[in-house]
Amino acid sequence: MPEPLKLFTSRAERYPEPEAADIVQGTARALLAAVPVIGGSITETLSLVLAPAVTRRRDEWFKELANALDRLEQKFESFKIGELANNEPLISAVIQATRAAIATHQPEKRGMLRNALLNSAAGYGPSEELQEVFIAAIEELSVSHIRILNFYWTGLTDLIKAGKWDSLHPYALSNYLTAIGELHPEMKGQGDFLSYLMTDLKNRGFSTISRPADSFPQSPGVTNMGVQFLKFILTPPV
């Protein structure tokens, strides 16, 4: 029986030294060296500053992922961590998500990436290619993108629960700009930014809403692919 996959036990087992540290520092140097105006000495200095930060983000990400996989294994008897080593599509997804996780400081995005991998591991994800598209979208989209898309999906229900909308006064919130502002005050008065977010989501095939001035509510405001995306990144199996 193969030994269970060890995403992390001790640091020495996870990242043999000094090779792993050399790789991280080498990557940082390569990125900095690609900028023409940065000299060699500055490159070395910045690589010493950035490499530990990259390593820290990577280690934190793998710890989060391992804990989540442990919970998944406890909940589903059919799921075995040791079998993941032979799951090539999942390995590719982990590599893709790890690059994105290291590149962001936002816990919301890391949570979405983690949820996506858990759904993939549990067999709840869409097709392999669509999973790749969705993981790339997590990296490319802002947290505000996701909030607006989720509003298209659950916003009316959330407004009703909050007592901010009812069928007897349907025109109290006449358009998406005012409706979104009720649940997300940071979006009030941000018409231009909201217009950019809405256009981007529609162009990606996630939504049907074009402008902040569009009448609210519209059904469906989110496409089937948009719902698939939200379920994949926001609803973990555990």
MARTOR-910930 format. One record per residue (C-alpha): residue number from 1; x, y, z; residue in three letters. Coordinates in steps of 0.001 Angstrom, whole numbers. Each point is the difference from the previous one (the first is absolute). Layout:
{NUM, {X, Y, Z}, 'ala'} ...
END
This chain:
{1, {0, 0, 0}, 'met'} {2, {1508, 3369, -997}, 'pro'} {3, {974, 2389, 2750}, 'glu'} {4, {-2626, 2765, 508}, 'pro'} {5, {750, 3230, -1750}, 'leu'} {6, {1804, 2409, 2321}, 'lys'} {7, {-725, 3549, -1009}, 'leu'} {8, {1786, 992, 3154}, 'phe'} {9, {1316, -1588, 3114}, 'thr'} {10, {3323, 1494, 978}, 'ser'} {11, {1547, 2804, -2021}, 'arg'} {12, {2932, -2252, -895}, 'ala'} {13, {-2343, -2586, -1513}, 'glu'} {14, {-2044, 2564, -1857}, 'arg'} {15, {2814, 2100, -1402}, 'tyr'} {16, {3437, -1620, 32}, 'pro'} {17, {2657, 2579, 739}, 'glu'} {18, {1706, 1802, -1550}, 'pro'} {19, {-1608, -751, -3362}, 'glu'} {20, {-3457, 1410, 793}, 'ala'} {21, {1347, 3262, 1355}, 'ala'} {22, {2298, 297, -3004}, 'asp'} {23, {-2964, -416, -2333}, 'ile'} {24, {-2010, 2713, 1735}, 'val'} {25, {2899, 2436, 83}, 'gln'} {26, {883, -856, -3578}, 'gly'} {27, {-3557, 731, -1099}, 'thr'} {28, {26, 3348, 1763}, 'ala'} {29, {3341, 904, -1589}, 'arg'} {30, {-1240, -977, -3448}, 'ala'} {31, {-3101, 2173, 325}, 'leu'} {32, {1971, 2984, 1212}, 'leu'} {33, {2719, -431, -2597}, 'ala'} {34, {-2641, 226, -2715}, 'ala'} {35, {-537, 3666, 915}, 'val'} {36, {2638, 1971, -2005}, 'pro'} {37, {386, 2889, 2446}, 'val'} {38, {895, -2170, 3007}, 'ile'} {39, {3690, -530, 524}, 'gly'} {40, {1675, -3164, 1204}, 'gly'} {41, {577, 1084, 3584}, 'ser'} {42, {-3576, 1209, 375}, 'ile'} {43, {-1222, -3258, -1517}, 'thr'} {44, {1914, -1977, 2615}, 'glu'} {45, {-1305, 2189, 2820}, 'thr'} {46, {-3612, -230, -1115}, 'leu'} {47, {262, -3742, -555}, 'ser'} {48, {1076, -379, 3623}, 'leu'} {49, {-3018, 2056, 1050}, 'val'} {50, {-2564, -1621, -2287}, 'leu'} {51, {1089, -3636, 153}, 'ala'} {52, {-956, -488, 3687}, 'pro'} {53, {-3391, 1591, -670}, 'ala'} {54, {-620, -2329, -2942}, 'val'} {55, {1064, -2977, 2113}, 'thr'} {56, {-2271, 1080, 2857}, 'arg'} {57, {-3014, 341, -2278}, 'arg'} {58, {699, -3399, -1548}, 'arg'} {59, {352, -1716, 3378}, 'asp'} {60, {-3159, 1621, 1371}, 'glu'} {61, {-1926, -1049, -3109}, 'trp'} {62, {1081, -3638, 232}, 'phe'} {63, {-888, -96, 3700}, 'lys'} {64, {-3477, 1349, -756}, 'glu'} {65, {-439, -2493, -2822}, 'leu'} {66, {1197, -2971, 2027}, 'ala'} {67, {-2344, 792, 2886}, 'asn'} {68, {-2904, 278, -2441}, 'ala'} {69, {891, -3324, -1645}, 'leu'} {70, {160, -1647, 3425}, 'asp'} {71, {-3553, 1163, 672}, 'arg'} {72, {-1081, -1270, -3408}, 'leu'} {73, {1454, -3431, 698}, 'glu'} {74, {-1780, -159, 3361}, 'gln'} {75, {-3364, 833, -1570}, 'lys'} {76, {151, -2210, -3090}, 'phe'} {77, {1038, -3627, 473}, 'glu'} {78, {574, -370, -3730}, 'ser'} {79, {2519, 2861, -33}, 'phe'} {80, {3595, -957, 788}, 'lys'} {81, {2788, 2555, 58}, 'ile'} {82, {2513, -2686, -939}, 'gly'} {83, {-1745, -528, -3340}, 'glu'} {84, {412, 3622, -1090}, 'leu'} {85, {3522, -679, -1223}, 'ala'} {86, {-1496, -1896, -2961}, 'asn'} {87, {-2602, 2656, -800}, 'asn'} {88, {1731, 1952, -2760}, 'glu'} {89, {-2843, 2508, -646}, 'pro'} {90, {-93, 866, 3703}, 'leu'} {91, {3773, 352, 158}, 'ile'} {92, {-196, 2463, -2899}, 'ser'} {93, {-2762, 1888, 1815}, 'ala'} {94, {2077, 142, 3196}, 'val'} {95, {2981, 1409, -1894}, 'ile'} {96, {-2182, 2604, -1730}, 'gln'} {97, {-1735, 985, 3242}, 'ala'} {98, {3287, 125, 1914}, 'thr'} {99, {1472, 2519, -2428}, 'arg'} {100, {-3093, 2153, 459}, 'ala'} {101, {20, -404, 3797}, 'ala'} {102, {3627, 1093, 274}, 'ile'} {103, {-753, 3027, -2171}, 'ala'} {104, {-2733, 1392, 2267}, 'thr'} {105, {-92, 1378, 3532}, 'his'} {106, {-3808, -119, 148}, 'gln'} {107, {-1412, -2754, 2244}, 'pro'} {108, {-3272, 99, -1973}, 'glu'} {109, {1754, -1090, -3171}, 'lys'} {110, {1982, -2691, 1780}, 'arg'} {111, {-3251, -1311, 1410}, 'gly'} {112, {-1529, -148, -3474}, 'met'} {113, {3015, -1843, -1362}, 'leu'} {114, {-141, -2459, 2890}, 'arg'} {115, {-3726, -592, -526}, 'asn'} {116, {594, -630, -3696}, 'ala'} {117, {2642, -2642, 725}, 'leu'} {118, {-2162, -1691, 2630}, 'leu'} {119, {-2937, -197, -2408}, 'asn'} {120, {2309, -1363, -2661}, 'ser'} {121, {1440, -2598, 2387}, 'ala'} {122, {-3487, -1037, 1136}, 'ala'} {123, {-1181, -389, -3592}, 'gly'} {124, {-2403, 2961, 211}, 'tyr'} {125, {1670, 2142, -2619}, 'gly'} {126, {-914, 550, -3659}, 'pro'} {127, {2031, -1354, -2918}, 'ser'} {128, {3799, 172, 204}, 'glu'} {129, {259, 2865, -2488}, 'glu'} {130, {-2742, 1997, 1704}, 'leu'} {131, {1737, -489, 3349}, 'gln'} {132, {3137, 1445, -1549}, 'glu'} {133, {-2003, 2988, -1273}, 'val'} {134, {-1612, 507, 3407}, 'phe'} {135, {3265, -140, 1950}, 'ile'} {136, {1531, 2498, -2437}, 'ala'} {137, {-3028, 2245, 506}, 'ala'} {138, {538, 26, 3775}, 'ile'} {139, {3466, 1401, -593}, 'glu'} {140, {-1065, 2478, -2670}, 'glu'} {141, {-3165, 1347, 1606}, 'leu'} {142, {-90, 2269, 3030}, 'ser'} {143, {-1868, -788, 3192}, 'val'} {144, {-2490, 2696, -1052}, 'ser'} {145, {-675, -1913, -3224}, 'his'} {146, {-1011, -3028, 2045}, 'ile'} {147, {-2189, 2047, 2345}, 'arg'} {148, {-1898, 1499, -2921}, 'ile'} {149, {-429, -3356, -1721}, 'leu'} {150, {-1227, -1524, 3242}, 'asn'} {151, {-2426, 2927, 342}, 'phe'} {152, {-1477, -918, -3380}, 'tyr'} {153, {-594, -3492, 1374}, 'trp'} {154, {-1237, 642, 3549}, 'thr'} {155, {-395, 3778, 256}, 'gly'} {156, {-3784, 151, -154}, 'leu'} {157, {-356, -2689, 2670}, 'thr'} {158, {2589, 1727, 2171}, 'asp'} {159, {-1757, 3359, -334}, 'leu'} {160, {-3336, -1545, 958}, 'ile'} {161, {1572, -1660, 3056}, 'lys'} {162, {1539, 3336, 984}, 'ala'} {163, {-3397, 1727, -320}, 'gly'} {164, {1263, 2288, -2761}, 'lys'} {165, {-2296, -1191, -2806}, 'trp'} {166, {-3521, -1361, -276}, 'asp'} {167, {-2402, -703, -2830}, 'ser'} {168, {-2382, 2763, 1146}, 'leu'} {169, {2677, 2642, -618}, 'his'} {170, {1946, -1353, -2991}, 'pro'} {171, {1226, 3411, -1093}, 'tyr'} {172, {1714, 925, 3255}, 'ala'} {173, {3176, -1432, -1512}, 'leu'} {174, {-526, 652, -3670}, 'ser'} {175, {3395, -892, -1436}, 'asn'} {176, {3072, -2073, 740}, 'tyr'} {177, {2059, 2960, 1184}, 'leu'} {178, {-2394, 769, 2852}, 'thr'} {179, {-792, -3655, 741}, 'ala'} {180, {3644, -1049, 218}, 'ile'} {181, {763, 3039, 2166}, 'gly'} {182, {-2498, -1194, 2608}, 'glu'} {183, {1948, -3202, 619}, 'leu'} {184, {3443, 1338, -887}, 'his'} {185, {264, 3607, 1243}, 'pro'} {186, {3528, 294, -1364}, 'glu'} {187, {-1552, -71, -3494}, 'met'} {188, {-2242, 3029, 564}, 'lys'} {189, {966, 2746, -2403}, 'gly'} {190, {2445, -2310, -1804}, 'gln'} {191, {-1908, -100, -3274}, 'gly'} {192, {3050, -22, -2276}, 'asp'} {193, {1740, -2762, 1935}, 'phe'} {194, {-3196, -2009, 201}, 'leu'} {195, {-522, 415, -3732}, 'ser'} {196, {3471, -1431, -609}, 'tyr'} {197, {-681, -2984, 2255}, 'leu'} {198, {-3366, -722, -1595}, 'met'} {199, {1346, 263, -3539}, 'thr'} {200, {2886, -2334, 830}, 'asp'} {201, {-2302, -2607, 1545}, 'leu'} {202, {-2342, 89, -2983}, 'lys'} {203, {2857, -274, -2493}, 'asn'} {204, {1215, -3113, 1806}, 'arg'} {205, {-3407, -1624, -390}, 'gly'} {206, {-748, 64, 3731}, 'phe'} {207, {-2905, 2477, -35}, 'ser'} {208, {-2650, 1690, -2127}, 'thr'} {209, {11, 3451, 1647}, 'ile'} {210, {1647, 2758, -1994}, 'ser'} {211, {-167, 3256, 1991}, 'arg'} {212, {-527, 1326, 3519}, 'pro'} {213, {-3055, 1856, -1344}, 'ala'} {214, {-1701, -3249, -1117}, 'asp'} {215, {-3302, -560, 1760}, 'ser'} {216, {47, -2186, 3100}, 'phe'} {217, {-782, -2828, 392}, 'pro'} {218, {546, -1991, -3178}, 'gln'} {219, {-218, -3761, -238}, 'ser'} {220, {2296, -1598, -689}, 'pro'} {221, {2722, 2532, 669}, 'gly'} {222, {2599, -2759, 172}, 'val'} {223, {555, -2633, -2691}, 'thr'} {224, {199, -3743, 567}, 'asn'} {225, {3764, 219, -336}, 'met'} {226, {56, 2815, 2545}, 'gly'} {227, {-1932, -2144, 2484}, 'val'} {228, {2397, -2904, -622}, 'gln'} {229, {2915, 2321, 663}, 'phe'} {230, {-1463, 1339, 3249}, 'leu'} {231, {-822, -3466, 1324}, 'lys'} {232, {3503, -1202, -872}, 'phe'} {233, {1796, 2819, 1829}, 'ile'} {234, {-2381, 964, 2820}, 'leu'} {235, {-1558, -3286, 1150}, 'thr'} {236, {2546, -2546, 1291}, 'pro'} {237, {-1011, -3634, 511}, 'pro'} {238, {1041, 236, 3672}, 'val'} 
END
